[in-house]
Amino acid sequence: MAFSKKYDGAEPSRVNKWLAQAGVCSRREAEALIAAGQVYIDGKLVEDVGRKIAPGETLTLNDRAEGRLSAQVSVVINKPVGIVSAQPEGDQIPAARLLQAGMQVGKGIVPSSRASLPPLGRLDQDSHGLLILSEDGVLAKAIIGPESLVDKEYLVAVKGRINREKITKLRHGLELDGRQLKPAKVTLEQDDRLRFVLVEGRNRQIRRMCELVELEVTDLLRVRIGPLKLGDLPEGKWRHMTGEERDALVKAGGGS
């Protein structure tokens, strides 16, 4: 048995309603787990989707239920510098390792360590900020698909002389790997800090763009992916993406 939680409400509550309120899964997902024989209360199998849980009783999901929920989740991470977003090499630490109960903000089941949650838009090991992990194919297409309309916003600290000519080139006129870059929104925030808004994500794109105009990136923070903002999520912490956030991202990506 994997996931276990004691009901501490004052009055009995339907299992599907309570699991949804606790952030474990949606009501519909809870009903599917019950129908699949994967939910227990005080060690007894729950067979009725209308079953209520009483104060003091303990609900348990078996390993298959936990794995099923883990595969459906989408999580938002404030990735620190030094963590890789994709597959690690050698002694590198993958972002998925941050998905522990002690690092979680808010409610929801902690994804199983066996769950495969790839990044939807990589963030370099030397960069930090907003990162999404998910196996949701529709969401992935919306964010990183070839026809995606979702933009990404970054705050970038640089070393070197910034002038109007360099900003103009960064906005439009540069090539990487023999291909013209799509227009970017680049604005000067402070003497040594630029704001980038991109609609593409080539390998280390911002760092390489800056190198082409003799600027060295000293810090790169991703603060937004489409309508999803990093907000006040602490560095190194993670939370579940809400259904409303997912729907907004899919819509921004050109989906329905």
N, C-alpha and C positions, 0 to 999 in steps of 0.2 A: 504494500500500500504506500502511495507516494504523498499525496496532498491531504492534509487533515486540518479541520478547523472546527472549534466549538462555537455553537450558537449562543450568543449572550443577550439576545433580545428579551424583552419583557413578556411578549405574547408569541404564540406559535406563528410561523410564517411559512408560506409555500416555498419549497426548496428552490424552484427556479427564480422566484422573486428575490430571495435572500442572496443567492449566488450572484445575481446581477447587481444588487445593491452593494455587495462586498467587492465588486470589481473582478470577480473570478472569471466570469463569462457572461454572455447575454442570456436572456430567458430562453430563447430558442435553442441556443447551444446546450443549456442545462437540460432541457427536455430531451434533446438528442442523446445526451450522455445517459440519462435515465433509461431511455428506450434501448440503449445498447448494453445495459446491465453493468454500468461502470461507476455507479454511485451507491454508497453505503451510509447508513446512519446507525451508530453504535454497533457496527459490525454486521448489520443485517441489510441485505440487498433492498434497494428502493425500486419497486416495480410500478408504482403508480405516479404518473407525471404530476398529479395534483397533491402529492404527499406533502404534509407540513412537517417542519422540524420544530421541536419544542425547546424551551430554555434549558440549557445544560447538556443537550444532546450534541454528539460530535459527528460531523459529516466527513466522509473520506472518499476521495477519488482514487481509483486504481492507477497503475502505471500507464496503461493504455490511454486512459482519459487525460492524464497529465501531458503525455506526448502529443495527443490530439490537439489540446488547447495550445500547447507551446508552438505547434506548427502554424497556428492561425494568428498568432499575435504579431503586432507591429510595435516596436519599442523605439523610444526617442532617447538618445544619449548625449550628454555633454562630454565629448571625448577629450581627454587630456593629451598634451604633447607626449610622445613616447609610446603611445598605443597605436597599433595598426588596425585599420578598419577591415582589411581583407584577410586572406590566409597568412598566418605568421610564418616566418622563416627563422630557423635557428632558435634563439632564446627570445624572440619577439613576443609581445603580449597582445593577443587579439582583443578587440573591443567586446566581443561576446563574453569574455571572462568577467566583465564588469557586472553582468546580469546576476547579481546575488541579492539576497533579501536585505542585507545590511547596506546596500548601495541604492535601494529602491526608494523612490518618492511617490507617494500615493498608494492606491490599492491595486490589486490584481495578482494573479498567480505568477510565480517566478518561473520563467521558461526552464525546461529540463536542460541539463548539461549536454544531453544527446541531441537537442534540437539544432537544426541548421538554419541560422538566420543570417543571410548574406546582407552586406551593406547596399542600400539603394543610393548610390553615389558615393564614391570613396572620398576619404579625407586623409591626406598624407600623414605619415608618422610625425612629421615636424609641425603639423598644423593641429588646431584644436577647434572645438565648437560642436555645432549641431550635426548629428549623425543619426540616420534611420536604419534599423535592422528589421528585415521582414522577408517572409517567403510568399507574401501576397503578390501574385502575378499581375493582377490588375493595377495595384499600386505601383509596382516596379515599372510597368509600361508607362504609367502616367508621369513618373519622375525621371526615369533614365531611358525611356524608349526613344527610338530614332525620330519620332514625330512629336516628342514632348515639348510643351510650351511652358514648363515650370522653370522659373528662374531661381538662381541662388545668389545670396548676398554675403559679402565678406568685408571685414574690416582688416586692413593690411598696413602694417608698419613697415616702412622702408628706410634704407640708408642710401643717401645720394641726393643730388640736386633735382628738385621737382620744378618743372616749368610748364607753361601752356603747351609748348610743342610736344613734350613727352606725353602729357595727358591726352592730347589729340590723337597721337599715334596709338596709345593704349585703347582709346575708344574705337578706332577704326583705322586699319592700315597695316596691321601686322600679320605675318604668316608664321605658322609652326608646321614643321615637317612637310613643307612644300604646299600647304593648304591655307587659304585665306581664312582668318578667324571671323566668326560672326560678330556683328557690332556689340560692344560692351558699354555699359554705363559706368563711367569712372569719374568720381568727384573727389576734390581735395577736402578732407575733414579737418586736418591739422597740418602743421608744417611738415610732419614726417608720417602722416597717416592718410591712406586713400580708402575710399569705399568702392568696391567692385560689385556690379550686378551682371551676372553671366547667364546665358541660356544654353551653354554647352559646358562640357567638363572634360577637356583633354588632360592627359597625364601631366600633373604639376603645372597646369596652364598658367596660373597667375604668376608663379615664380619665374617661369620661362618668359612670359610677356614682359615682366619687369627687367629681366636681364637684357632683353633686346633694346631697352631704352636706358641702360646703365643705372638701374636701380637694384638694390639688394633687399630682398624681403627678410625682415628680422622677426616678424610675427604675423601669423595669419589665422584669423578667427572667423568661422562660418556662423552667421547669426540668423539666417533665414533660408528656408527651402520653400518656394512658393508662398502660400499663406501661413505656413507653419514657422513660428518664431522660436528661437532658443529661449527667450524670456529669462526667468530667474532660476532656471534649473542649475543647481550647483555643479561645478566641474567634477567629473568622475561619477556622477549620479545618473540614474536612468528612470524612466517612467513609461507606462503604457500609452500608446497613441489612442486618442478617443475616436469613436465612430464619426463624430462631426469633423474632426481633423482629417480623417481618412477621406471622407466624402469631398471635403474642400480641395484636397490635393488631387484627387481623381478628376474633379471638375476643372481644376486649373491646368491639368495635363491634357485637356481636350476630350476627356471621357464623359460618360453620363452617370 
